[in-house]
Amino acid sequence: MDHELPHRPEGGRCGMRTLLTILLYRVKILFGTARVHVPGILRHLAVRLIGKRGIFLACPFAYAWEGWTVFCASFLWAAVHVVRRERGMNPAAGSRGRDSDIGGVDAVAMVTRQIAIPLFLLVLSLVLPEMEALGSDWKYLGGSALPDGRQAVVFFDSQSVGRTGGTSITVWTVSFNLADVVSARKRHEKEVMERTGAKERTGYYPPYTVVNPETVHDHYVNIVSFEEVANTLKIKKRAELLVEIRCADSMFRTLSMVSYKYIGEIESRRKIGIPGSWSAINPKSNTDTLRKILCP
């Protein structure tokens, strides 16, 4: 007796679209304009997929919200749901006997495709951001006071330094809440301080200490350990700025800005790409330190 092949569930297509969207977003971050992020990707996904029965939809959202524990649980739930759905659409797939063998093989193959492919895309989408992080080399720049009264710590990316026609320099900077950096260092104190000590033994001097030779040893340890935290640990960013510095007359302007907001662990980004006006660099400011480090 011939068995009708099970139809592909709508949830599989929806889950595939969700993961493809996330993957393309990650690729854009990695290979697109430096650090220009698509704003509100989670809101975009929610609006696009509202009302759809995407059984894998919970997986990326759960990962963003709670991390690997909830992610694994939600993916396991999705896999079980697929198997149950396939068996419901083709009862012969779950029975034994020669006549049901073909149906069972088809059901297993379809379930495998629906689970393995989205899982591969999801894993790839999680790996690409780490590749992006490896492309940055954050160097300590200084501290600053935020409008809300908190203290921030600022870094510049030595890998993003570019020269415009030989007359000016562009570079990306990032700011974090100082409390977040200190907290992350405390949580990973052993490995961070081991790497800090190793750098000190090799004679490493952060760019900040080169232009500020009066830096004391305790401050040196803080600077190097902060750089280790910024480069190796995941911390919530406050903002990223693309800055252009005109060395000849000590002027600067902001070319682009990405601001960050968080709801729990879900991150949203807002990009402002209109270049600002040129302004004089204030002495002893972070921008002045950046000028001393980068300008010949």
KAGI-V240602 format. One record per residue. N is the residue number from 1. RES is the residue in one small letter. PHI is phi as a letter, one per 40 degrees, with the letter a starting at -180 (999 if undefined). PSI is psi in whole degrees, 0 to 359 (NA if undefined). D_CENTER is the distance of its C-alpha to the mean C-alpha in whole Angstrom. Layout:
BEGIN
((N RES PHI PSI D_CENTER) (N RES PHI PSI D_CENTER))
END
This chain:
BEGIN
((1 m 999 131 53) (2 d c 145 50) (3 h b 138 47) (4 e c 133 45) (5 l c 141 41) (6 p c 146 39) (7 h c 152 37) (8 r c 124 33) (9 p c 150 31) (10 e c 328 30) (11 g d 325 27) (12 g c 317 26) (13 r c 319 26) (14 c c 317 24) (15 g c 321 21) (16 m c 316 21) (17 r c 320 20) (18 t d 310 18) (19 l c 325 16) (20 l c 320 17) (21 t c 316 15) (22 i c 318 12) (23 l c 314 12) (24 l c 324 14) (25 y c 317 11) (26 r c 320 8) (27 v c 322 11) (28 k c 320 12) (29 i c 317 9) (30 l c 316 10) (31 f b 354 14) (32 g c 197 14) (33 t d 138 15) (34 a d 120 13) (35 r f 22 10) (36 v c 108 12) (37 h c 148 10) (38 v c 122 12) (39 p c 145 13) (40 g f 44 13) (41 i c 323 12) (42 l c 321 13) (43 r c 320 16) (44 h d 315 17) (45 l c 319 17) (46 a c 317 19) (47 v c 318 22) (48 r c 324 22) (49 l b 7 22) (50 i c 134 24) (51 g g 350 28) (52 k c 153 27) (53 r c 67 27) (54 g c 104 24) (55 i c 339 24) (56 f c 2 21) (57 l c 326 19) (58 a c 335 19) (59 c c 302 17) (60 p c 326 13) (61 f c 321 14) (62 a c 321 16) (63 y c 315 13) (64 a c 328 10) (65 w c 315 14) (66 e b 345 15) (67 g h 197 13) (68 w c 329 15) (69 t c 306 19) (70 v c 326 19) (71 f d 311 17) (72 c c 319 19) (73 a c 317 22) (74 s c 325 21) (75 f c 322 21) (76 l c 318 24) (77 w d 318 26) (78 a c 318 25) (79 a c 315 26) (80 v c 321 30) (81 h c 320 30) (82 v c 313 30) (83 v c 315 32) (84 r c 321 35) (85 r c 318 34) (86 e c 318 35) (87 r c 326 38) (88 g c 326 39) (89 m c 337 39) (90 n b 82 41) (91 p d 331 43) (92 a c 337 45) (93 a c 335 42) (94 g c 359 42) (95 s c 170 46) (96 r b 156 48) (97 g h 155 50) (98 r c 322 51) (99 d c 336 50) (100 s c 0 47) (101 d c 315 46) (102 i c 316 44) (103 g c 320 43) (104 g c 318 41) (105 v c 316 40) (106 d c 318 38) (107 a c 316 37) (108 v c 317 35) (109 a c 318 34) (110 m c 318 32) (111 v c 319 31) (112 t c 316 29) (113 r c 318 28) (114 q c 332 26) (115 i c 314 25) (116 a c 316 24) (117 i c 309 22) (118 p d 324 20) (119 l c 318 19) (120 f c 316 18) (121 l c 321 16) (122 l c 315 14) (123 v c 319 14) (124 l c 321 13) (125 s c 333 10) (126 l c 334 9) (127 v c 323 10) (128 l d 319 9) (129 p c 326 5) (130 e c 325 7) (131 m c 322 10) (132 e c 316 8) (133 a c 324 7) (134 l c 339 11) (135 g c 352 12) (136 s b 152 12) (137 d b 90 15) (138 w c 128 15) (139 k b 139 18) (140 y c 137 20) (141 l b 324 21) (142 g i 184 23) (143 g b 166 23) (144 s a 157 23) (145 a c 135 25) (146 l c 159 23) (147 p d 331 25) (148 d c 7 24) (149 g g 351 26) (150 r c 163 23) (151 q b 141 23) (152 a b 158 20) (153 v b 136 19) (154 v b 141 18) (155 f b 158 17) (156 f b 152 17) (157 d c 108 15) (158 s c 340 19) (159 q c 348 17) (160 s c 2 17) (161 v c 128 21) (162 g b 157 23) (163 r b 133 26) (164 t b 102 28) (165 g g 18 31) (166 g g 1 32) (167 t b 340 32) (168 s a 167 29) (169 i b 137 26) (170 t b 147 22) (171 v a 149 19) (172 w c 140 16) (173 t b 158 16) (174 v b 147 13) (175 s b 142 15) (176 f b 156 14) (177 n c 131 17) (178 l d 320 19) (179 a c 324 20) (180 d c 321 16) (181 v c 315 16) (182 v c 319 20) (183 s c 317 19) (184 a c 320 16) (185 r c 322 19) (186 k c 321 22) (187 r c 330 20) (188 h b 39 19) (189 e d 316 22) (190 k c 306 24) (191 e c 324 22) (192 v c 314 20) (193 m c 330 24) (194 e c 315 25) (195 r c 325 23) (196 t c 314 24) (197 g c 322 28) (198 a c 320 27) (199 k c 320 26) (200 e c 320 29) (201 r c 333 31) (202 t c 359 30) (203 g g 24 31) (204 y c 134 28) (205 y b 118 28) (206 p c 150 25) (207 p d 325 25) (208 y c 318 26) (209 t c 336 29) (210 v c 319 30) (211 v c 353 31) (212 n b 72 32) (213 p c 347 34) (214 e c 1 35) (215 t d 127 32) (216 v c 167 34) (217 h c 318 33) (218 d c 321 31) (219 h c 323 29) (220 y d 314 28) (221 v c 317 27) (222 n c 316 25) (223 i c 310 23) (224 v c 319 22) (225 s c 324 21) (226 f c 319 19) (227 e c 320 17) (228 e c 318 17) (229 v c 313 15) (230 a c 327 13) (231 n c 339 12) (232 t b 344 12) (233 l b 154 11) (234 k c 116 8) (235 i b 149 10) (236 k c 124 10) (237 k c 150 10) (238 r c 313 13) (239 a a 155 13) (240 e b 137 13) (241 l b 136 16) (242 l c 112 18) (243 v b 141 21) (244 e b 129 24) (245 i b 130 27) (246 r b 106 30) (247 c c 324 32) (248 a c 319 36) (249 d b 17 36) (250 s f 53 33) (251 m b 156 31) (252 f a 163 28) (253 r a 158 26) (254 t c 122 22) (255 l c 326 22) (256 s a 152 18) (257 m a 139 16) (258 v b 116 13) (259 s b 150 14) (260 y b 140 12) (261 k b 152 13) (262 y b 138 13) (263 i b 103 15) (264 g g 238 15) (265 e b 2 12) (266 i c 127 11) (267 e b 135 9) (268 s b 147 11) (269 r b 142 11) (270 r b 121 14) (271 k b 134 15) (272 i b 115 19) (273 g b 14 20) (274 i c 121 23) (275 p d 139 25) (276 g c 179 26) (277 s c 159 30) (278 w c 140 31) (279 s b 154 31) (280 a c 143 33) (281 i c 124 31) (282 n c 134 32) (283 p d 144 33) (284 k g 17 32) (285 s c 170 28) (286 n c 323 25) (287 t c 325 25) (288 d c 320 29) (289 t c 318 27) (290 l c 319 25) (291 r c 316 28) (292 k c 324 30) (293 i c 318 27) (294 l c 329 27) (295 c c 140 30) (296 p c NA 33))
END
